[in-house]
Amino acid sequence: MSQRKNILILGSTGNLGRQSLDILKSLPEYRVVGLTTNDNVFELQKQIKIFKPDFVVIADQEAGSRFKAGEHRVYIGEEWLSKAIEREKIDCVFNALSGVVGIESTLAAIRARKQILMANKESLVAAGEIIMKEAKRCGVEILPVDSEHSAIFQCLIGEEIEEVDEIILTCSGGYRGGEKNPQIDSLLKKSKWKMGRKITVDSATLMNKGLEVIEAQVLFGLLAKKIEVVIHPEAIVHSMVRFKDGSIKAQLGPTDMRLPILYALAYPERKGVPGKELSFNNLILNFKKPNIKKFPCLIFAYQAAKIGGTMPAVLVAADEIAVEYYLKNKIRLQDVPKIIKKIMDGHRNKHRDIKHPSLDEIFMVIKEIKKKTKEWIEQKYIRNRI
């Protein structure tokens, strides 16, 4: 056997992080040297017992102060999500972080010339131009882990991007239940995919698909107008690519995130994963246009992609805070798009946007938008109820 790859799992206690670790148990070519969490030290302790990493990172200071260290090194504080990449012996970084906290870690991995398996879409949406420019400069390939972008990546193997007419992202359809104010437990139960809480909410509003449009634009270098979204309730076709000659390539498979995770980990090889195989017997596939009146978050994402500059970062930051308040049961699901529109309109009207913002400018806007979004929600939705 060739030398084992040292892998760091950023966000190991989250949904995708846990799934990646399950797969890594059966991949002897990898050694898990690092694990990170925000504050879920209970899950982290369980993972440490199994994988025996060299180091762990706990981003939350309070959670870190309660953590009982063992033989591994312990880094406490959000800044160590990046610093540990520079300090430790790592070959590969699996970025399963949620939110813009993953931007600096991604850049640190690129500059250290580590292989990157990317499941942190918010970083690519908010700072995609900077990340891809730095990846090109350092000669680092970013392998997508999202099922849709993995599908596109696979469809493009052996093809020239200049021959692509459009990318078609599939979507299971957003929330279709009859409840006026569905709670998170209901959304999780009805979701086609096994996902975390935040991404489940984003999928219900179609914001997740909107973010994926911008992510595809960043990863594959196509304008958003060349990226179409179609509703595909069966979630069997994970995405498609239409070429200039009219032909279409599609990637199909079971609704199982382990498949794109394994594909990224094993690339350029292919390895099997235990589970139900897709059968074509009596297989029915449906496709239709999304209802943008019912799911305006999709339009907000296209608008942010067209405007560019810091607007994608505004979209991500406003959504992050709105979903946070929804998960705390302080606003309704239908309030989320209203809040995002309000914040985006305010930013567009009051700021002459910078076309190619620096990283500092992006972080400044994210901080400002998060603050404004919290203030607006408190004023409009919380205080008015008292």
DRENZA-67405 format. One record per residue (C-alpha): residue number from 1; x, y, z. Coordinates in Angstrom, 3 decimals, always signed. Example, Ala and Ser with C-alpha at 12.3 -4.5 7.8 and 13.67 -1.06 7.14 Angstrom:
+-----+----------+----------+----------+
: num :        u :        v :        w :
+-----+----------+----------+----------+
:   1 :  +12.300 :   -4.500 :   +7.800 :
:   2 :  +13.670 :   -1.060 :   +7.140 :
+-----+----------+----------+----------+
This chain:
+-----+----------+----------+----------+
: num :        u :        v :        w :
+-----+----------+----------+----------+
:   1 :   +0.000 :   +0.000 :   +0.000 :
:   2 :   +1.213 :   +3.530 :   -0.810 :
:   3 :   +1.684 :   +6.035 :   +1.986 :
:   4 :   -1.579 :   +6.956 :   +3.734 :
:   5 :   -3.044 :  +10.431 :   +3.251 :
:   6 :   -3.450 :  +12.564 :   +6.359 :
:   7 :   -6.940 :  +14.095 :   +6.262 :
:   8 :   -8.506 :  +16.874 :   +8.335 :
:   9 :  -12.302 :  +16.940 :   +8.632 :
:  10 :  -13.509 :  +20.504 :   +9.185 :
:  11 :  -16.950 :  +20.307 :  +10.786 :
:  12 :  -16.596 :  +16.648 :  +11.715 :
:  13 :  -19.547 :  +16.693 :  +14.144 :
:  14 :  -21.990 :  +18.039 :  +11.557 :
:  15 :  -24.112 :  +15.899 :   +9.256 :
:  16 :  -21.687 :  +15.776 :   +6.320 :
:  17 :  -18.702 :  +15.453 :   +8.632 :
:  18 :  -20.222 :  +12.398 :  +10.313 :
:  19 :  -21.067 :  +10.815 :   +6.960 :
:  20 :  -17.528 :  +11.384 :   +5.674 :
:  21 :  -16.102 :   +9.699 :   +8.780 :
:  22 :  -18.377 :   +6.693 :   +8.257 :
:  23 :  -16.926 :   +6.288 :   +4.763 :
:  24 :  -13.349 :   +6.836 :   +5.913 :
:  25 :  -13.654 :   +3.786 :   +8.167 :
:  26 :  -13.546 :   +1.684 :   +4.997 :
:  27 :  -10.772 :   +3.636 :   +3.247 :
:  28 :   -7.426 :   +2.460 :   +4.655 :
:  29 :   -5.539 :   +4.838 :   +2.370 :
:  30 :   -6.619 :   +7.709 :   +4.636 :
:  31 :   -5.661 :   +8.515 :   +8.210 :
:  32 :   -7.861 :  +10.999 :  +10.080 :
:  33 :   -5.353 :  +13.309 :  +11.774 :
:  34 :   -7.669 :  +16.196 :  +12.657 :
:  35 :  -11.277 :  +16.782 :  +13.725 :
:  36 :  -13.084 :  +20.049 :  +14.389 :
:  37 :  -16.345 :  +21.169 :  +15.943 :
:  38 :  -17.969 :  +24.416 :  +16.897 :
:  39 :  -19.313 :  +23.314 :  +20.294 :
:  40 :  -20.480 :  +19.685 :  +20.026 :
:  41 :  -17.798 :  +18.255 :  +22.301 :
:  42 :  -19.910 :  +15.209 :  +23.164 :
:  43 :  -19.911 :  +14.007 :  +19.544 :
:  44 :  -16.270 :  +15.027 :  +19.191 :
:  45 :  -15.263 :  +12.808 :  +22.124 :
:  46 :  -16.954 :   +9.823 :  +20.472 :
:  47 :  -15.111 :  +10.501 :  +17.221 :
:  48 :  -11.775 :  +10.834 :  +19.045 :
:  49 :  -12.191 :   +7.366 :  +20.578 :
:  50 :  -12.735 :   +5.838 :  +17.145 :
:  51 :  -10.245 :   +7.743 :  +14.962 :
:  52 :   -7.558 :   +8.770 :  +17.489 :
:  53 :   -6.566 :  +12.000 :  +15.710 :
:  54 :   -3.353 :  +13.927 :  +16.325 :
:  55 :   -5.292 :  +17.119 :  +17.064 :
:  56 :   -8.759 :  +18.608 :  +17.436 :
:  57 :  -10.102 :  +22.141 :  +17.080 :
:  58 :  -13.018 :  +23.508 :  +19.126 :
:  59 :  -14.096 :  +26.842 :  +17.680 :
:  60 :  -16.322 :  +27.901 :  +20.584 :
:  61 :  -14.262 :  +29.202 :  +23.523 :
:  62 :  -16.779 :  +28.213 :  +26.189 :
:  63 :  -17.170 :  +24.674 :  +24.853 :
:  64 :  -13.399 :  +24.417 :  +24.590 :
:  65 :  -12.949 :  +25.368 :  +28.233 :
:  66 :  -15.136 :  +22.384 :  +29.258 :
:  67 :  -13.301 :  +19.916 :  +27.036 :
:  68 :  -11.141 :  +17.248 :  +28.661 :
:  69 :   -7.970 :  +16.819 :  +26.623 :
:  70 :   -6.321 :  +13.462 :  +26.023 :
:  71 :   -3.182 :  +12.499 :  +24.164 :
:  72 :   -4.140 :  +14.647 :  +21.180 :
:  73 :   -3.361 :  +18.348 :  +20.779 :
:  74 :   -6.311 :  +20.684 :  +21.413 :
:  75 :   -6.702 :  +24.075 :  +19.762 :
:  76 :   -9.459 :  +26.349 :  +21.064 :
:  77 :  -10.833 :  +29.291 :  +19.102 :
:  78 :  -12.248 :  +29.863 :  +15.623 :
:  79 :   -8.900 :  +31.126 :  +14.302 :
:  80 :   -7.453 :  +27.613 :  +14.729 :
:  81 :   -9.691 :  +26.297 :  +11.959 :
:  82 :   -7.119 :  +27.971 :   +9.700 :
:  83 :   -3.982 :  +27.987 :  +11.855 :
:  84 :   -4.086 :  +24.224 :  +12.411 :
:  85 :   -3.879 :  +23.690 :   +8.637 :
:  86 :   -0.646 :  +25.693 :   +8.574 :
:  87 :   +0.833 :  +23.991 :  +11.637 :
:  88 :   -0.118 :  +20.313 :  +11.312 :
:  89 :   +0.960 :  +17.630 :   +8.829 :
:  90 :   -2.062 :  +17.388 :   +6.546 :
:  91 :   -2.403 :  +16.179 :   +2.947 :
:  92 :   -6.131 :  +16.631 :   +2.422 :
:  93 :   -8.813 :  +18.936 :   +3.869 :
:  94 :  -12.496 :  +17.959 :   +3.812 :
:  95 :  -14.355 :  +21.235 :   +4.380 :
:  96 :  -17.781 :  +20.369 :   +5.818 :
:  97 :  -18.163 :  +23.618 :   +7.747 :
:  98 :  -21.443 :  +25.499 :   +7.588 :
:  99 :  -21.453 :  +29.201 :   +6.796 :
: 100 :  -18.857 :  +31.818 :   +5.916 :
: 101 :  -16.609 :  +30.666 :   +8.768 :
: 102 :  -15.162 :  +28.304 :   +6.153 :
: 103 :  -13.663 :  +31.052 :   +3.966 :
: 104 :  -10.370 :  +31.475 :   +5.808 :
: 105 :   -9.932 :  +27.718 :   +6.294 :
: 106 :  -10.393 :  +27.163 :   +2.564 :
: 107 :   -7.819 :  +29.837 :   +1.716 :
: 108 :   -5.392 :  +28.453 :   +4.303 :
: 109 :   -5.692 :  +24.994 :   +2.737 :
: 110 :   -5.164 :  +26.408 :   -0.753 :
: 111 :   -2.076 :  +28.396 :   +0.266 :
: 112 :   -0.664 :  +25.328 :   +2.011 :
: 113 :   -1.346 :  +23.459 :   -1.262 :
: 114 :   -3.534 :  +20.797 :   +0.320 :
: 115 :   -6.048 :  +18.735 :   -1.622 :
: 116 :   -9.501 :  +20.225 :   -0.957 :
: 117 :  -12.811 :  +18.379 :   -0.857 :
: 118 :  -15.380 :  +21.171 :   -0.723 :
: 119 :  -18.790 :  +20.877 :   +0.929 :
: 120 :  -18.876 :  +24.439 :   +2.309 :
: 121 :  -20.909 :  +26.237 :   -0.349 :
: 122 :  -21.291 :  +29.513 :   +1.584 :
: 123 :  -17.556 :  +30.201 :   +1.282 :
: 124 :  -17.656 :  +29.800 :   -2.493 :
: 125 :  -20.757 :  +31.974 :   -2.754 :
: 126 :  -19.459 :  +34.820 :   -0.577 :
: 127 :  -15.793 :  +34.814 :   -1.666 :
: 128 :  -15.722 :  +32.617 :   -4.753 :
: 129 :  -13.699 :  +34.937 :   -6.971 :
: 130 :  -10.914 :  +35.220 :   -4.375 :
: 131 :  -10.911 :  +31.490 :   -3.586 :
: 132 :  -10.777 :  +30.340 :   -7.219 :
: 133 :   -8.127 :  +32.898 :   -8.144 :
: 134 :   -5.965 :  +31.721 :   -5.242 :
: 135 :   -6.564 :  +28.053 :   -6.148 :
: 136 :   -5.400 :  +28.728 :   -9.711 :
: 137 :   -2.320 :  +30.593 :   -8.467 :
: 138 :   -1.378 :  +27.725 :   -6.144 :
: 139 :   -2.274 :  +24.950 :   -8.581 :
: 140 :   -4.880 :  +23.450 :   -6.235 :
: 141 :   -7.907 :  +21.596 :   -7.560 :
: 142 :  -11.117 :  +21.949 :   -5.574 :
: 143 :  -13.241 :  +18.799 :   -5.714 :
: 144 :  -16.953 :  +19.490 :   -5.104 :
: 145 :  -18.832 :  +17.303 :   -2.630 :
: 146 :  -22.371 :  +18.677 :   -3.066 :
: 147 :  -24.315 :  +16.030 :   -4.977 :
: 148 :  -25.276 :  +18.465 :   -7.767 :
: 149 :  -21.785 :  +19.845 :   -8.294 :
: 150 :  -20.227 :  +16.408 :   -8.048 :
: 151 :  -22.667 :  +15.361 :  -10.780 :
: 152 :  -21.650 :  +18.303 :  -12.977 :
: 153 :  -17.961 :  +17.625 :  -12.327 :
: 154 :  -18.449 :  +14.005 :  -13.437 :
: 155 :  -20.403 :  +15.038 :  -16.548 :
: 156 :  -17.601 :  +17.421 :  -17.565 :
: 157 :  -14.789 :  +14.867 :  -17.402 :
: 158 :  -13.286 :  +14.619 :  -20.898 :
: 159 :  -15.210 :  +17.702 :  -22.063 :
: 160 :  -14.209 :  +21.294 :  -22.799 :
: 161 :  -16.099 :  +23.943 :  -20.822 :
: 162 :  -16.336 :  +26.009 :  -24.039 :
: 163 :  -18.591 :  +23.293 :  -25.481 :
: 164 :  -21.129 :  +23.624 :  -22.642 :
: 165 :  -24.395 :  +25.358 :  -23.523 :
: 166 :  -25.898 :  +25.220 :  -20.022 :
: 167 :  -25.804 :  +23.472 :  -16.674 :
: 168 :  -29.071 :  +22.078 :  -15.331 :
: 169 :  -29.317 :  +21.787 :  -11.553 :
: 170 :  -32.038 :  +19.508 :  -10.255 :
: 171 :  -34.046 :  +20.215 :   -7.145 :
: 172 :  -36.477 :  +18.057 :   -5.171 :
: 173 :  -38.900 :  +20.966 :   -4.987 :
: 174 :  -38.802 :  +22.882 :   -1.712 :
: 175 :  -41.395 :  +22.615 :   +1.051 :
: 176 :  -44.697 :  +21.254 :   -0.299 :
: 177 :  -46.548 :  +20.406 :   +2.903 :
: 178 :  -49.851 :  +21.904 :   +3.953 :
: 179 :  -48.755 :  +23.432 :   +7.263 :
: 180 :  -48.944 :  +27.220 :   +7.457 :
: 181 :  -45.954 :  +27.431 :   +9.751 :
: 182 :  -43.952 :  +24.203 :   +9.458 :
: 183 :  -41.431 :  +23.517 :  +12.222 :
: 184 :  -37.928 :  +22.166 :  +11.673 :
: 185 :  -38.892 :  +18.618 :  +12.751 :
: 186 :  -41.492 :  +18.535 :   +9.989 :
: 187 :  -38.971 :  +19.776 :   +7.404 :
: 188 :  -36.402 :  +17.179 :   +8.459 :
: 189 :  -38.989 :  +14.388 :   +8.262 :
: 190 :  -40.125 :  +15.325 :   +4.743 :
: 191 :  -36.673 :  +15.986 :   +3.270 :
: 192 :  -35.477 :  +13.589 :   +0.545 :
: 193 :  -31.886 :  +13.904 :   +1.779 :
: 194 :  -30.449 :  +13.326 :   +5.247 :
: 195 :  -29.067 :  +16.772 :   +5.995 :
: 196 :  -28.353 :  +19.178 :   +8.841 :
: 197 :  -30.907 :  +21.628 :  +10.193 :
: 198 :  -29.681 :  +24.765 :   +8.429 :
: 199 :  -29.405 :  +23.218 :   +4.976 :
: 200 :  -32.811 :  +21.551 :   +5.444 :
: 201 :  -34.382 :  +24.986 :   +5.979 :
: 202 :  -32.508 :  +26.376 :   +2.965 :
: 203 :  -33.799 :  +23.469 :   +0.881 :
: 204 :  -37.356 :  +24.165 :   +2.021 :
: 205 :  -37.142 :  +27.790 :   +0.795 :
: 206 :  -35.051 :  +26.870 :   -2.303 :
: 207 :  -32.307 :  +29.154 :   -0.979 :
: 208 :  -30.016 :  +26.132 :   -1.002 :
: 209 :  -30.610 :  +25.734 :   -4.724 :
: 210 :  -30.021 :  +29.450 :   -5.223 :
: 211 :  -26.689 :  +29.201 :   -3.410 :
: 212 :  -25.848 :  +26.203 :   -5.591 :
: 213 :  -26.453 :  +28.297 :   -8.718 :
: 214 :  -23.797 :  +30.764 :   -7.558 :
: 215 :  -21.537 :  +27.895 :   -6.438 :
: 216 :  -21.786 :  +26.346 :   -9.918 :
: 217 :  -21.007 :  +29.706 :  -11.493 :
: 218 :  -17.866 :  +29.948 :   -9.346 :
: 219 :  -16.673 :  +26.342 :   -9.756 :
: 220 :  -17.283 :  +25.927 :  -13.487 :
: 221 :  -16.842 :  +29.483 :  -14.781 :
: 222 :  -20.276 :  +29.928 :  -16.373 :
: 223 :  -22.570 :  +32.916 :  -15.958 :
: 224 :  -25.670 :  +32.311 :  -13.840 :
: 225 :  -27.891 :  +32.815 :  -16.889 :
: 226 :  -26.329 :  +29.622 :  -18.259 :
: 227 :  -27.401 :  +27.680 :  -15.167 :
: 228 :  -30.996 :  +26.432 :  -15.085 :
: 229 :  -32.873 :  +24.973 :  -12.127 :
: 230 :  -35.540 :  +22.302 :  -12.648 :
: 231 :  -37.771 :  +20.598 :  -10.108 :
: 232 :  -37.188 :  +16.856 :  -10.030 :
: 233 :  -39.230 :  +15.332 :   -7.158 :
: 234 :  -37.680 :  +11.853 :   -7.397 :
: 235 :  -34.143 :  +13.222 :   -6.732 :
: 236 :  -32.600 :  +10.529 :   -8.950 :
: 237 :  -30.971 :  +12.779 :  -11.579 :
: 238 :  -28.523 :  +14.854 :   -9.595 :
: 239 :  -27.677 :  +17.339 :  -12.362 :
: 240 :  -27.195 :  +17.585 :  -16.120 :
: 241 :  -25.010 :  +19.354 :  -18.650 :
: 242 :  -26.329 :  +20.392 :  -22.067 :
: 243 :  -23.683 :  +20.791 :  -24.762 :
: 244 :  -23.702 :  +23.033 :  -27.826 :
: 245 :  -24.477 :  +20.101 :  -30.129 :
: 246 :  -27.745 :  +19.535 :  -28.240 :
: 247 :  -26.651 :  +16.409 :  -26.389 :
: 248 :  -27.137 :  +16.142 :  -22.629 :
: 249 :  -25.113 :  +14.259 :  -20.039 :
: 250 :  -26.784 :  +13.402 :  -16.748 :
: 251 :  -25.556 :  +11.770 :  -13.553 :
: 252 :  -28.064 :   +9.494 :  -11.834 :
: 253 :  -27.921 :   +7.633 :   -8.561 :
: 254 :  -29.685 :   +6.837 :   -5.291 :
: 255 :  -30.489 :   +9.667 :   -2.880 :
: 256 :  -27.441 :   +9.062 :   -0.722 :
: 257 :  -24.828 :  +11.699 :   +0.128 :
: 258 :  -22.281 :   +8.969 :   +0.765 :
: 259 :  -21.903 :   +8.580 :   -3.024 :
: 260 :  -20.560 :  +12.087 :   -3.811 :
: 261 :  -18.503 :  +12.030 :   -0.600 :
: 262 :  -16.910 :   +8.718 :   -1.600 :
: 263 :  -16.394 :   +9.937 :   -5.171 :
: 264 :  -14.405 :  +12.936 :   -3.905 :
: 265 :  -12.384 :  +10.844 :   -1.442 :
: 266 :  -11.544 :   +8.139 :   -4.003 :
: 267 :  -11.036 :  +10.410 :   -7.048 :
: 268 :   -9.826 :   +9.686 :   -9.698 :
: 269 :  -10.758 :   +6.087 :   -8.864 :
: 270 :  -14.261 :   +4.792 :   -8.187 :
: 271 :  -15.139 :   +2.649 :   -5.198 :
: 272 :  -18.351 :   +0.969 :   -4.135 :
: 273 :  -20.434 :   +1.960 :   -1.142 :
: 274 :  -22.839 :   -0.456 :   +0.584 :
: 275 :  -26.445 :   +0.480 :   -0.038 :
: 276 :  -29.420 :   +0.188 :   -2.332 :
: 277 :  -28.579 :   +0.313 :   -6.048 :
: 278 :  -30.658 :   +2.344 :   -8.472 :
: 279 :  -33.015 :   +0.130 :  -10.477 :
: 280 :  -34.476 :   +1.213 :  -13.817 :
: 281 :  -37.428 :   -1.135 :  -13.474 :
: 282 :  -40.588 :   +1.012 :  -13.399 :
: 283 :  -38.447 :   +4.130 :  -12.931 :
: 284 :  -40.400 :   +7.351 :  -13.517 :
: 285 :  -38.644 :  +10.716 :  -13.753 :
: 286 :  -40.504 :  +14.040 :  -13.648 :
: 287 :  -39.168 :  +17.530 :  -14.351 :
: 288 :  -40.821 :  +20.947 :  -14.216 :
: 289 :  -40.011 :  +24.614 :  -13.735 :
: 290 :  -39.790 :  +25.950 :  -10.171 :
: 291 :  -42.557 :  +28.218 :   -8.896 :
: 292 :  -40.564 :  +31.405 :   -8.323 :
: 293 :  -43.550 :  +33.222 :   -6.826 :
: 294 :  -43.761 :  +30.598 :   -4.111 :
: 295 :  -39.973 :  +30.345 :   -3.737 :
: 296 :  -38.532 :  +33.849 :   -4.302 :
: 297 :  -35.189 :  +32.946 :   -2.677 :
: 298 :  -34.197 :  +31.366 :   -5.980 :
: 299 :  -34.659 :  +34.712 :   -7.740 :
: 300 :  -32.713 :  +36.524 :   -5.004 :
: 301 :  -29.756 :  +34.237 :   -5.694 :
: 302 :  -29.862 :  +34.890 :   -9.450 :
: 303 :  -30.011 :  +38.628 :   -8.721 :
: 304 :  -27.030 :  +38.388 :   -6.365 :
: 305 :  -25.074 :  +36.420 :   -8.978 :
: 306 :  -25.821 :  +39.028 :  -11.655 :
: 307 :  -24.931 :  +42.004 :   -9.430 :
: 308 :  -21.804 :  +40.294 :   -8.107 :
: 309 :  -19.399 :  +42.183 :   -5.856 :
: 310 :  -20.427 :  +41.820 :   -2.224 :
: 311 :  -24.081 :  +41.003 :   -2.978 :
: 312 :  -23.581 :  +37.202 :   -2.810 :
: 313 :  -22.016 :  +37.724 :   +0.640 :
: 314 :  -25.059 :  +39.819 :   +1.626 :
: 315 :  -27.341 :  +36.987 :   +0.485 :
: 316 :  -25.423 :  +34.402 :   +2.524 :
: 317 :  -25.182 :  +36.543 :   +5.674 :
: 318 :  -28.861 :  +37.601 :   +5.665 :
: 319 :  -29.986 :  +34.019 :   +5.096 :
: 320 :  -27.723 :  +32.707 :   +7.851 :
: 321 :  -29.270 :  +35.029 :  +10.440 :
: 322 :  -32.860 :  +34.591 :   +9.218 :
: 323 :  -32.540 :  +30.795 :   +9.398 :
: 324 :  -30.959 :  +31.083 :  +12.839 :
: 325 :  -34.033 :  +32.959 :  +14.094 :
: 326 :  -36.363 :  +30.441 :  +12.421 :
: 327 :  -34.573 :  +27.550 :  +14.129 :
: 328 :  -35.070 :  +29.358 :  +17.446 :
: 329 :  -38.804 :  +29.487 :  +16.629 :
: 330 :  -38.780 :  +33.300 :  +16.636 :
: 331 :  -39.950 :  +33.764 :  +13.031 :
: 332 :  -41.957 :  +31.671 :  +10.578 :
: 333 :  -40.554 :  +29.881 :   +7.531 :
: 334 :  -42.387 :  +32.285 :   +5.210 :
: 335 :  -40.673 :  +35.220 :   +6.938 :
: 336 :  -37.222 :  +34.082 :   +5.810 :
: 337 :  -37.455 :  +35.281 :   +2.156 :
: 338 :  -39.109 :  +38.548 :   +3.231 :
: 339 :  -36.190 :  +39.303 :   +5.543 :
: 340 :  -33.593 :  +38.451 :   +2.911 :
: 341 :  -35.304 :  +40.697 :   +0.331 :
: 342 :  -35.451 :  +43.578 :   +2.790 :
: 343 :  -31.742 :  +43.318 :   +3.584 :
: 344 :  -30.671 :  +42.898 :   -0.055 :
: 345 :  -32.781 :  +45.886 :   -1.141 :
: 346 :  -31.298 :  +48.001 :   +1.632 :
: 347 :  -27.757 :  +47.085 :   +0.643 :
: 348 :  -28.439 :  +47.749 :   -3.035 :
: 349 :  -30.023 :  +51.144 :   -2.366 :
: 350 :  -27.474 :  +52.460 :   +0.140 :
: 351 :  -24.202 :  +51.086 :   -1.232 :
: 352 :  -22.403 :  +51.492 :   -4.503 :
: 353 :  -21.094 :  +47.982 :   -4.639 :
: 354 :  -17.445 :  +47.139 :   -5.191 :
: 355 :  -17.104 :  +44.939 :   -8.266 :
: 356 :  -14.067 :  +42.996 :   -7.051 :
: 357 :  -14.056 :  +43.252 :   -3.240 :
: 358 :  -11.064 :  +42.279 :   -1.141 :
: 359 :  -11.369 :  +39.645 :   +1.558 :
: 360 :  -11.406 :  +42.353 :   +4.240 :
: 361 :  -14.244 :  +44.136 :   +2.433 :
: 362 :  -16.239 :  +40.892 :   +2.193 :
: 363 :  -15.795 :  +40.194 :   +5.912 :
: 364 :  -16.746 :  +43.790 :   +6.744 :
: 365 :  -19.964 :  +43.472 :   +4.701 :
: 366 :  -20.806 :  +40.088 :   +6.261 :
: 367 :  -20.382 :  +41.508 :   +9.765 :
: 368 :  -22.466 :  +44.570 :   +8.917 :
: 369 :  -25.252 :  +42.564 :   +7.246 :
: 370 :  -25.505 :  +40.076 :  +10.099 :
: 371 :  -25.884 :  +42.977 :  +12.538 :
: 372 :  -28.502 :  +44.728 :  +10.358 :
: 373 :  -30.452 :  +41.510 :   +9.834 :
: 374 :  -30.598 :  +40.829 :  +13.580 :
: 375 :  -31.706 :  +44.411 :  +14.256 :
: 376 :  -34.428 :  +44.243 :  +11.572 :
: 377 :  -35.793 :  +40.926 :  +12.841 :
: 378 :  -35.821 :  +42.152 :  +16.432 :
: 379 :  -37.601 :  +45.352 :  +15.419 :
: 380 :  -40.081 :  +43.924 :  +12.909 :
: 381 :  -40.836 :  +40.448 :  +14.241 :
: 382 :  -39.873 :  +40.268 :  +17.923 :
: 383 :  -40.696 :  +43.617 :  +19.530 :
: 384 :  -43.951 :  +43.934 :  +17.612 :
: 385 :  -45.196 :  +40.746 :  +19.303 :
: 386 :  -44.499 :  +41.972 :  +22.818 :
+-----+----------+----------+----------+
